Amino acid sequence: MNDASQETGRGEVSPYARSVEARLAAAMAELEATEKGVARAEAELRGATRTVRSDDRSVEVTVGAQGELTGLRFLDQKYRTMAPDELAGSVLEAFERARTEIARQVMETLEPFTKPSTTVPELTGVDIDWAKIFGPEVLQDPDNRAPQGSGSHRLRDEIDEDEER
């Protein structure tokens, strides 16, 4: 009896056939659960947005799940007294932070699909190069990274200007 699906000589299913059938059933159940999970993740991310204010609180930007700019607000009339490069820096700083935050939300939502299966060892999970997709800053610890954007440049410029006087 070479075929795993064949019965033994006594009318019983061979243990090997039972094992294969059980593993196949487990794999199919896991595939179905994964498909439902992916559908839920897609629905969740389809409407996901992230809104961030610049450090100087002059600008608020909103980005969608793909990192696209979906909203831009200038707050409290502060933009009227800002130099053009200062305003641009505030917009870019808020946009970059919002884009990084939404990328982390996408990563967190899709993370379960990157793990190997606990029931079917052959299902190793999806290997995703997040840095390649979103850029290396998305992998940095948000609590331990240096400030980004023009805020740190403005401070340095102001210090430099004070030293020149």
C-alpha positions, 0 to 999 in steps of 0.5 A: 500500500503505497498510497497514503489515502488507501486503507490498511488490509483490515479496512482501516485508514493508515496512521500515515494517511490520518496524519496527512489528512490532519495536517492538511485540515490544519493547514486549510483551517489556518489558511482560511483564518489568515484570509479572514485576518487579511480581509480585516486588516485591509478594511482597518487600514483602508480608513486609517489616518494619522494626524500630527501637529508640528513641534511648534504647534503651527501646523497639523497634517493628516496622512493616509495608510499609504503615507499620502498627505490627506490634510493640512491645517495652519493653526492659530494664525502662527503661519502669518508671522513665520518665515517661509522656510520656517513654515515649510520646515514645520510642515515637513517635520509634522508630515514626516512624523505622521508618515512614520507613525502611520507606517508603524500602525501598518506594520503592527496591523500586518505583524501577525502575518509575518510570524510562522504558523504554530500548527503548520511548520511549513507556513513560515509567515510573510517576510517583509522588508519594512525598511525597504517599504517605508525607509529605515527611520520606521524601524528606529525606536521613536522614544530614543531618536534625535528630533527630526525636521527643522526644529533642531535646525532652527535651534542650531541656527538661533544659537549660531546667530547668538554666537555671531553677535 
